[in-house]
Amino acid sequence: MDVPLWLALLVVGWLGVKLARPPWWLVAVLLVGGYLVAGSFLAPALATVLK
């Protein structure tokens, strides 16, 4: 079965929010921060660290 990556991430994220119940501001900060870092000059450095 082939599942698109965006769908898998959406389901895992939804389950994480439902089960762990983090504050919504924390979820928003992580999403916006991740989006901003992914487009910055730090992205290649983080990619090598996280491999």
All heavy atoms as TSV, in Angstrom:
chain	resi	resn	atom	element	x	y	z
A	1	MET	N	N	0.845	-1.174	0.000
A	1	MET	CA	C	0.000	0.000	0.000
A	1	MET	C	C	0.891	1.238	0.000
A	1	MET	O	O	1.778	1.359	0.837
A	1	MET	CB	C	-0.883	-0.032	1.251
A	1	MET	CG	C	-1.763	1.164	1.385
A	1	MET	SD	S	-3.039	0.965	2.622
A	1	MET	CE	C	-2.225	1.564	4.060
A	2	ASP	N	N	0.663	2.138	-0.931
A	2	ASP	CA	C	1.405	3.397	-1.001
A	2	ASP	C	C	0.579	4.509	-0.363
A	2	ASP	O	O	-0.548	4.781	-0.778
A	2	ASP	CB	C	1.691	3.778	-2.451
A	2	ASP	CG	C	2.951	3.154	-2.965
A	2	ASP	OD1	O	3.809	2.814	-2.135
A	2	ASP	OD2	O	3.084	3.018	-4.195
A	3	VAL	N	N	1.177	5.117	0.659
A	3	VAL	CA	C	0.525	6.238	1.336
A	3	VAL	C	C	1.359	7.484	1.067
A	3	VAL	O	O	2.575	7.462	1.253
A	3	VAL	CB	C	0.441	5.980	2.860
A	3	VAL	CG1	C	-0.175	7.154	3.579
A	3	VAL	CG2	C	-0.346	4.711	3.138
A	4	PRO	N	N	0.728	8.582	0.618
A	4	PRO	CA	C	1.491	9.810	0.401
A	4	PRO	C	C	2.102	10.311	1.716
A	4	PRO	O	O	1.504	10.152	2.792
A	4	PRO	CB	C	0.459	10.801	-0.123
A	4	PRO	CG	C	-0.741	10.014	-0.490
A	4	PRO	CD	C	-0.673	8.727	0.259
A	5	LEU	N	N	3.275	10.907	1.609
A	5	LEU	CA	C	3.972	11.400	2.795
A	5	LEU	C	C	3.141	12.432	3.542
A	5	LEU	O	O	3.072	12.405	4.763
A	5	LEU	CB	C	5.327	11.988	2.393
A	5	LEU	CG	C	6.161	12.572	3.525
A	5	LEU	CD1	C	6.490	11.499	4.555
A	5	LEU	CD2	C	7.423	13.198	2.988
A	6	TRP	N	N	2.488	13.326	2.835
A	6	TRP	CA	C	1.703	14.367	3.493
A	6	TRP	C	C	0.561	13.761	4.297
A	6	TRP	O	O	0.226	14.245	5.374
A	6	TRP	CB	C	1.192	15.402	2.498
A	6	TRP	CG	C	0.236	14.852	1.479
A	6	TRP	CD1	C	0.531	14.367	0.245
A	6	TRP	CD2	C	-1.183	14.713	1.634
A	6	TRP	NE1	N	-0.610	13.937	-0.376
A	6	TRP	CE2	C	-1.678	14.136	0.439
A	6	TRP	CE3	C	-2.079	15.011	2.642
A	6	TRP	CZ2	C	-3.028	13.859	0.245
A	6	TRP	CZ3	C	-3.426	14.733	2.442
A	6	TRP	CH2	C	-3.880	14.164	1.256
A	7	LEU	N	N	-0.018	12.678	3.798
A	7	LEU	CA	C	-1.115	12.039	4.528
A	7	LEU	C	C	-0.597	11.338	5.784
A	7	LEU	O	O	-1.209	11.438	6.851
A	7	LEU	CB	C	-1.836	11.036	3.627
A	7	LEU	CG	C	-3.009	10.297	4.256
A	7	LEU	CD1	C	-4.087	11.279	4.693
A	7	LEU	CD2	C	-3.567	9.280	3.287
A	8	ALA	N	N	0.528	10.666	5.664
A	8	ALA	CA	C	1.116	9.991	6.819
A	8	ALA	C	C	1.492	11.010	7.896
A	8	ALA	O	O	1.230	10.789	9.085
A	8	ALA	CB	C	2.333	9.188	6.394
A	9	LEU	N	N	2.101	12.132	7.506
A	9	LEU	CA	C	2.463	13.167	8.464
A	9	LEU	C	C	1.238	13.791	9.116
A	9	LEU	O	O	1.239	14.090	10.310
A	9	LEU	CB	C	3.305	14.246	7.790
A	9	LEU	CG	C	4.706	13.831	7.376
A	9	LEU	CD1	C	5.390	14.957	6.622
A	9	LEU	CD2	C	5.522	13.418	8.580
A	10	LEU	N	N	0.199	13.971	8.336
A	10	LEU	CA	C	-1.036	14.539	8.870
A	10	LEU	C	C	-1.649	13.610	9.916
A	10	LEU	O	O	-2.048	14.063	10.995
A	10	LEU	CB	C	-2.029	14.779	7.729
A	10	LEU	CG	C	-3.331	15.462	8.093
A	10	LEU	CD1	C	-3.062	16.916	8.472
A	10	LEU	CD2	C	-4.291	15.392	6.944
A	11	VAL	N	N	-1.695	12.329	9.640
A	11	VAL	CA	C	-2.275	11.368	10.585
A	11	VAL	C	C	-1.429	11.269	11.851
A	11	VAL	O	O	-1.953	11.287	12.973
A	11	VAL	CB	C	-2.433	9.984	9.910
A	11	VAL	CG1	C	-2.777	8.910	10.915
A	11	VAL	CG2	C	-3.486	10.053	8.817
A	12	VAL	N	N	-0.109	11.185	11.692
A	12	VAL	CA	C	0.772	11.094	12.855
A	12	VAL	C	C	0.689	12.366	13.695
A	12	VAL	O	O	0.644	12.313	14.925
A	12	VAL	CB	C	2.222	10.800	12.409
A	12	VAL	CG1	C	3.195	10.962	13.563
A	12	VAL	CG2	C	2.311	9.399	11.837
A	13	GLY	N	N	0.656	13.510	13.048
A	13	GLY	CA	C	0.528	14.774	13.773
A	13	GLY	C	C	-0.791	14.884	14.509
A	13	GLY	O	O	-0.839	15.312	15.663
A	14	TRP	N	N	-1.871	14.485	13.857
A	14	TRP	CA	C	-3.187	14.534	14.491
A	14	TRP	C	C	-3.233	13.611	15.707
A	14	TRP	O	O	-3.744	13.996	16.764
A	14	TRP	CB	C	-4.262	14.149	13.477
A	14	TRP	CG	C	-5.641	14.231	14.029
A	14	TRP	CD1	C	-6.383	15.353	14.232
A	14	TRP	CD2	C	-6.433	13.138	14.479
A	14	TRP	NE1	N	-7.593	15.023	14.764
A	14	TRP	CE2	C	-7.660	13.664	14.922
A	14	TRP	CE3	C	-6.251	11.767	14.536
A	14	TRP	CZ2	C	-8.669	12.865	15.425
A	14	TRP	CZ3	C	-7.263	10.977	15.034
A	14	TRP	CH2	C	-8.441	11.523	15.466
A	15	LEU	N	N	-2.701	12.390	15.551
A	15	LEU	CA	C	-2.669	11.462	16.686
A	15	LEU	C	C	-1.799	11.991	17.823
A	15	LEU	O	O	-2.149	11.839	18.995
A	15	LEU	CB	C	-2.161	10.095	16.232
A	15	LEU	CG	C	-3.152	9.244	15.456
A	15	LEU	CD1	C	-2.471	7.990	14.922
A	15	LEU	CD2	C	-4.347	8.891	16.296
A	16	GLY	N	N	-0.679	12.600	17.481
A	16	GLY	CA	C	0.197	13.155	18.503
A	16	GLY	C	C	-0.471	14.258	19.300
A	16	GLY	O	O	-0.356	14.319	20.527
A	17	VAL	N	N	-1.200	15.111	18.618
A	17	VAL	CA	C	-1.904	16.204	19.304
A	17	VAL	C	C	-3.032	15.645	20.166
A	17	VAL	O	O	-3.239	16.077	21.303
A	17	VAL	CB	C	-2.441	17.231	18.281
A	17	VAL	CG1	C	-3.432	18.178	18.923
A	17	VAL	CG2	C	-1.283	18.002	17.660
A	18	LYS	N	N	-3.743	14.656	19.645
A	18	LYS	CA	C	-4.856	14.079	20.411
A	18	LYS	C	C	-4.365	13.306	21.632
A	18	LYS	O	O	-4.985	13.361	22.693
A	18	LYS	CB	C	-5.677	13.133	19.523
A	18	LYS	CG	C	-6.576	13.843	18.588
A	18	LYS	CD	C	-7.653	14.544	19.366
A	18	LYS	CE	C	-8.692	15.124	18.456
A	18	LYS	NZ	N	-9.660	15.929	19.136
A	19	LEU	N	N	-3.260	12.561	21.503
A	19	LEU	CA	C	-2.803	11.708	22.596
A	19	LEU	C	C	-1.941	12.449	23.609
A	19	LEU	O	O	-2.057	12.228	24.807
A	19	LEU	CB	C	-2.048	10.507	22.032
A	19	LEU	CG	C	-2.896	9.548	21.180
A	19	LEU	CD1	C	-2.022	8.460	20.589
A	19	LEU	CD2	C	-4.032	8.963	21.982
A	20	ALA	N	N	-1.043	13.320	23.145
A	20	ALA	CA	C	-0.124	14.002	24.052
A	20	ALA	C	C	-0.705	15.306	24.596
A	20	ALA	O	O	-0.270	15.785	25.632
A	20	ALA	CB	C	1.200	14.278	23.344
A	21	ARG	N	N	-1.657	15.890	23.885
A	21	ARG	CA	C	-2.307	17.147	24.268
A	21	ARG	C	C	-1.330	18.279	24.602
A	21	ARG	O	O	-1.391	18.869	25.676
A	21	ARG	CB	C	-3.252	16.925	25.431
A	21	ARG	CG	C	-4.352	15.971	25.112
A	21	ARG	CD	C	-5.448	16.065	26.135
A	21	ARG	NE	N	-6.454	15.047	25.874
A	21	ARG	CZ	C	-7.595	15.300	25.249
A	21	ARG	NH1	N	-7.861	16.491	24.832
A	21	ARG	NH2	N	-8.454	14.331	25.044
A	22	PRO	N	N	-0.432	18.609	23.641
A	22	PRO	CA	C	0.442	19.762	23.878
A	22	PRO	C	C	-0.360	21.056	23.707
A	22	PRO	O	O	-1.411	21.054	23.066
A	22	PRO	CB	C	1.494	19.635	22.769
A	22	PRO	CG	C	0.768	18.959	21.663
A	22	PRO	CD	C	-0.188	18.008	22.338
A	23	PRO	N	N	0.125	22.154	24.276
A	23	PRO	CA	C	-0.567	23.432	24.060
A	23	PRO	C	C	-0.509	23.823	22.581
A	23	PRO	O	O	0.477	23.557	21.884
A	23	PRO	CB	C	0.207	24.430	24.915
A	23	PRO	CG	C	1.352	23.704	25.508
A	23	PRO	CD	C	1.278	22.276	25.142
A	24	TRP	N	N	-1.581	24.450	22.100
A	24	TRP	CA	C	-1.655	24.794	20.673
A	24	TRP	C	C	-0.583	25.803	20.272
A	24	TRP	O	O	-0.117	25.791	19.143
A	24	TRP	CB	C	-3.050	25.312	20.336
A	24	TRP	CG	C	-4.014	24.180	20.252
A	24	TRP	CD1	C	-4.969	23.859	21.165
A	24	TRP	CD2	C	-4.087	23.180	19.237
A	24	TRP	NE1	N	-5.632	22.723	20.776
A	24	TRP	CE2	C	-5.114	22.293	19.595
A	24	TRP	CE3	C	-3.387	22.957	18.065
A	24	TRP	CZ2	C	-5.453	21.201	18.810
A	24	TRP	CZ3	C	-3.725	21.865	17.288
A	24	TRP	CH2	C	-4.746	20.995	17.656
A	25	TRP	N	N	-0.180	26.686	21.209
A	25	TRP	CA	C	0.854	27.656	20.860
A	25	TRP	C	C	2.173	26.941	20.593
A	25	TRP	O	O	2.949	27.362	19.735
A	25	TRP	CB	C	1.009	28.721	21.939
A	25	TRP	CG	C	1.467	28.196	23.268
A	25	TRP	CD1	C	0.693	27.850	24.320
A	25	TRP	CD2	C	2.822	27.952	23.665
A	25	TRP	NE1	N	1.467	27.394	25.359
A	25	TRP	CE2	C	2.785	27.446	24.984
A	25	TRP	CE3	C	4.057	28.105	23.055
A	25	TRP	CZ2	C	3.942	27.098	25.681
A	25	TRP	CZ3	C	5.206	27.753	23.760
A	25	TRP	CH2	C	5.137	27.259	25.049
A	26	LEU	N	N	2.444	25.847	21.305
A	26	LEU	CA	C	3.665	25.088	21.078
A	26	LEU	C	C	3.648	24.407	19.713
A	26	LEU	O	O	4.648	24.401	18.991
A	26	LEU	CB	C	3.857	24.056	22.188
A	26	LEU	CG	C	5.102	23.187	22.116
A	26	LEU	CD1	C	6.365	24.043	22.164
A	26	LEU	CD2	C	5.112	22.173	23.231
A	27	VAL	N	N	2.503	23.872	19.334
A	27	VAL	CA	C	2.363	23.251	18.012
A	27	VAL	C	C	2.595	24.305	16.925
A	27	VAL	O	O	3.321	24.068	15.956
A	27	VAL	CB	C	0.970	22.603	17.861
A	27	VAL	CG1	C	0.748	22.098	16.452
A	27	VAL	CG2	C	0.800	21.477	18.872
A	28	ALA	N	N	2.012	25.482	17.094
A	28	ALA	CA	C	2.169	26.549	16.098
A	28	ALA	C	C	3.611	27.018	16.009
A	28	ALA	O	O	4.136	27.227	14.903
A	28	ALA	CB	C	1.252	27.718	16.450
A	29	VAL	N	N	4.278	27.177	17.143
A	29	VAL	CA	C	5.680	27.618	17.138
A	29	VAL	C	C	6.564	26.586	16.442
A	29	VAL	O	O	7.435	26.939	15.647
A	29	VAL	CB	C	6.170	27.884	18.583
A	29	VAL	CG1	C	7.680	27.989	18.660
A	29	VAL	CG2	C	5.526	29.143	19.123
A	30	LEU	N	N	6.351	25.313	16.705
A	30	LEU	CA	C	7.162	24.276	16.061
A	30	LEU	C	C	6.924	24.218	14.553
A	30	LEU	O	O	7.865	24.056	13.777
A	30	LEU	CB	C	6.870	22.910	16.700
A	30	LEU	CG	C	7.403	22.728	18.111
A	30	LEU	CD1	C	6.923	21.393	18.676
A	30	LEU	CD2	C	8.907	22.807	18.144
A	31	LEU	N	N	5.669	24.352	14.135
A	31	LEU	CA	C	5.367	24.319	12.705
A	31	LEU	C	C	5.948	25.528	11.971
A	31	LEU	O	O	6.596	25.387	10.932
A	31	LEU	CB	C	3.853	24.257	12.480
A	31	LEU	CG	C	3.190	22.923	12.787
A	31	LEU	CD1	C	1.680	23.058	12.680
A	31	LEU	CD2	C	3.702	21.846	11.865
A	32	VAL	N	N	5.723	26.711	12.518
A	32	VAL	CA	C	6.236	27.930	11.868
A	32	VAL	C	C	7.762	27.954	11.927
A	32	VAL	O	O	8.421	28.297	10.947
A	32	VAL	CB	C	5.626	29.186	12.526
A	32	VAL	CG1	C	6.294	30.452	12.026
A	32	VAL	CG2	C	4.139	29.238	12.253
A	33	GLY	N	N	8.335	27.578	13.067
A	33	GLY	CA	C	9.798	27.548	13.183
A	33	GLY	C	C	10.428	26.555	12.229
A	33	GLY	O	O	11.441	26.845	11.592
A	34	GLY	N	N	9.844	25.382	12.110
A	34	GLY	CA	C	10.359	24.387	11.171
A	34	GLY	C	C	10.271	24.853	9.729
A	34	GLY	O	O	11.188	24.636	8.932
A	35	TYR	N	N	9.185	25.516	9.397
A	35	TYR	CA	C	9.019	26.044	8.042
A	35	TYR	C	C	10.063	27.119	7.738
A	35	TYR	O	O	10.658	27.137	6.667
A	35	TYR	CB	C	7.609	26.619	7.884
A	35	TYR	CG	C	7.370	27.256	6.553
A	35	TYR	CD1	C	7.145	26.477	5.433
A	35	TYR	CD2	C	7.368	28.637	6.403
A	35	TYR	CE1	C	6.921	27.049	4.194
A	35	TYR	CE2	C	7.150	29.228	5.184
A	35	TYR	CZ	C	6.927	28.430	4.078
A	35	TYR	OH	O	6.725	29.010	2.865
A	36	LEU	N	N	10.304	28.006	8.701
A	36	LEU	CA	C	11.272	29.074	8.487
A	36	LEU	C	C	12.705	28.545	8.415
A	36	LEU	O	O	13.501	29.005	7.598
A	36	LEU	CB	C	11.149	30.128	9.592
A	36	LEU	CG	C	9.855	30.937	9.575
A	36	LEU	CD1	C	9.788	31.845	10.784
A	36	LEU	CD2	C	9.726	31.716	8.289
A	37	VAL	N	N	13.037	27.581	9.261
A	37	VAL	CA	C	14.391	27.019	9.245
A	37	VAL	C	C	14.634	26.227	7.969
A	37	VAL	O	O	15.734	26.230	7.421
A	37	VAL	CB	C	14.627	26.157	10.507
A	37	VAL	CG1	C	15.898	25.345	10.383
A	37	VAL	CG2	C	14.709	27.046	11.727
A	38	ALA	N	N	13.604	25.542	7.455
A	38	ALA	CA	C	13.760	24.741	6.240
A	38	ALA	C	C	14.131	25.600	5.039
A	38	ALA	O	O	14.818	25.119	4.133
A	38	ALA	CB	C	12.479	23.970	5.955
A	39	GLY	N	N	13.717	26.853	5.041
A	39	GLY	CA	C	14.028	27.733	3.926
A	39	GLY	C	C	15.243	28.614	4.153
A	39	GLY	O	O	15.569	29.454	3.328
A	40	SER	N	N	15.943	28.425	5.258
A	40	SER	CA	C	17.069	29.295	5.577
A	40	SER	C	C	18.397	28.624	5.249
A	40	SER	O	O	18.444	27.483	4.789
A	40	SER	CB	C	17.036	29.666	7.068
A	40	SER	OG	O	17.417	28.554	7.842
A	41	PHE	N	N	19.467	29.330	5.517
A	41	PHE	CA	C	20.804	28.806	5.268
A	41	PHE	C	C	21.173	27.702	6.262
A	41	PHE	O	O	22.153	27.000	6.074
A	41	PHE	CB	C	21.844	29.938	5.311
A	41	PHE	CG	C	22.031	30.534	6.680
A	41	PHE	CD1	C	23.017	30.052	7.521
A	41	PHE	CD2	C	21.215	31.560	7.126
A	41	PHE	CE1	C	23.195	30.591	8.791
A	41	PHE	CE2	C	21.379	32.102	8.385
A	41	PHE	CZ	C	22.372	31.619	9.215
A	42	LEU	N	N	20.391	27.543	7.322
A	42	LEU	CA	C	20.668	26.505	8.319
A	42	LEU	C	C	20.180	25.130	7.874
A	42	LEU	O	O	20.558	24.133	8.497
A	42	LEU	CB	C	19.991	26.865	9.638
A	42	LEU	CG	C	20.513	28.106	10.354
A	42	LEU	CD1	C	19.635	28.406	11.548
A	42	LEU	CD2	C	21.950	27.926	10.761
A	43	ALA	N	N	19.359	25.054	6.858
A	43	ALA	CA	C	18.770	23.770	6.432
A	43	ALA	C	C	19.824	22.727	6.080
A	43	ALA	O	O	19.729	21.586	6.542
A	43	ALA	CB	C	17.802	23.998	5.289
A	44	PRO	N	N	20.858	23.037	5.281
A	44	PRO	CA	C	21.858	21.993	4.981
A	44	PRO	C	C	22.616	21.517	6.233
A	44	PRO	O	O	22.916	20.332	6.354
A	44	PRO	CB	C	22.812	22.678	4.001
A	44	PRO	CG	C	22.034	23.786	3.413
A	44	PRO	CD	C	21.085	24.233	4.486
A	45	ALA	N	N	22.893	22.430	7.142
A	45	ALA	CA	C	23.592	22.036	8.369
A	45	ALA	C	C	22.720	21.116	9.218
A	45	ALA	O	O	23.207	20.110	9.759
A	45	ALA	CB	C	23.987	23.272	9.162
A	46	LEU	N	N	21.448	21.432	9.334
A	46	LEU	CA	C	20.541	20.578	10.112
A	46	LEU	C	C	20.332	19.228	9.435
A	46	LEU	O	O	20.176	18.215	10.110
A	46	LEU	CB	C	19.203	21.290	10.313
A	46	LEU	CG	C	19.222	22.433	11.295
A	46	LEU	CD1	C	17.882	23.135	11.311
A	46	LEU	CD2	C	19.590	21.965	12.685
A	47	ALA	N	N	20.332	19.225	8.115
A	47	ALA	CA	C	20.154	17.956	7.393
A	47	ALA	C	C	21.315	17.000	7.666
A	47	ALA	O	O	21.100	15.798	7.808
A	47	ALA	CB	C	20.014	18.229	5.903
A	48	THR	N	N	22.526	17.532	7.753
A	48	THR	CA	C	23.668	16.644	8.032
A	48	THR	C	C	23.664	16.179	9.481
A	48	THR	O	O	24.042	15.049	9.759
A	48	THR	CB	C	24.992	17.355	7.717
A	48	THR	OG1	O	25.101	18.535	8.502
A	48	THR	CG2	C	25.118	17.688	6.261
A	49	VAL	N	N	23.184	17.019	10.392
A	49	VAL	CA	C	23.129	16.635	11.801
A	49	VAL	C	C	22.052	15.583	12.043
A	49	VAL	O	O	22.257	14.648	12.810
A	49	VAL	CB	C	22.882	17.872	12.686
A	49	VAL	CG1	C	22.568	17.482	14.112
A	49	VAL	CG2	C	24.084	18.810	12.632
A	50	LEU	N	N	20.929	15.706	11.370
A	50	LEU	CA	C	19.795	14.827	11.613
A	50	LEU	C	C	19.851	13.517	10.828
A	50	LEU	O	O	18.989	12.672	11.011
A	50	LEU	CB	C	18.497	15.557	11.296
A	50	LEU	CG	C	18.197	16.746	12.190
A	50	LEU	CD1	C	16.934	17.460	11.731
A	50	LEU	CD2	C	18.077	16.318	13.628
A	51	LYS	N	N	20.832	13.336	9.968
A	51	LYS	CA	C	20.943	12.080	9.203
A	51	LYS	C	C	21.388	10.951	10.050
A	51	LYS	O	O	22.058	10.955	10.963
A	51	LYS	CB	C	21.897	12.237	8.047
A	51	LYS	CG	C	21.237	12.842	6.859
A	51	LYS	CD	C	22.149	12.791	5.676
A	51	LYS	CE	C	21.464	13.393	4.481
A	51	LYS	NZ	N	22.276	13.361	3.322
